[in-house]
Amino acid sequence: MGDWNKNIKEGFGTQTWVNGNKYEGEWAANRRTGKGTYWVCEDGKLRKQYTGDWVEDKRHGVGVFT
């Protein structure tokens, strides 16, 4: 769910994976880039969360990992 440009994720959106992991934030060229939150689920339960900056699908800069 979010913005698309010629089948490429751009702008703000949410992606949820089959295993329950989820990202909500900014996208550029199909990659997490900008501000966003990523949740990691294990056995159907939230285990980890990162909220902060992303560059080309990687945590970068200022953020909080819990």
N, C-alpha and C positions, 0 to 999 in steps of 0.2 A: 504494500500500500504506500503510495507516495507519488512523487513527480517522475515522469519518464520523458526522455527526449530521444526519439528514434531507437526504441528498445534499450536505452541506457538509463540507469538510475541517476537522476540529477535532482538537486534541491533537498527538501526535507521529506523523510519517509521512514517507514518501519518495515523490517524484515524479521520474520520468525522462521527458524529452522525446525525440521522434523523432531530433533532431540529436545526442543523447548527453548534453546538459546534464542535471544532476541536482541536486535539493535534498533534503536530509535534515535534519529538525528539526521545530520546532513550527509549527502552523497555527492560525489563528483566522479564521472566516468566509471560508474558501477563500483566505486570504492568508498568506504567510510572515510570522509574527509571533512574536517570542520569540528563542530561540537556535537557530542552524542553520548548515549548511554548504551552499554552492552551488558546483558545479563547472561550468566552461565548457569544452566540447570543440570543437575545430576539426579537421577532417579526421580524425575518429575518435580524436584524442589530447587528453589533458588539457592545457589551456593556462593556465587561471586558476582560482583558488579563493579564496572568501571564507568565513571562519568568524567568526561573531560575532552581534551583535544585529540583529534585523529588526523593522520596524514597517510594517504595511500594505504588504507586498511590496517594501519598499525597505531597503537597508542603512542602519543607524542606530545611533549610539552607538559602543560599543567593539567592535572586530573586527580581524582580520588578513586582508589581501588579498595574495595571492602569485601 
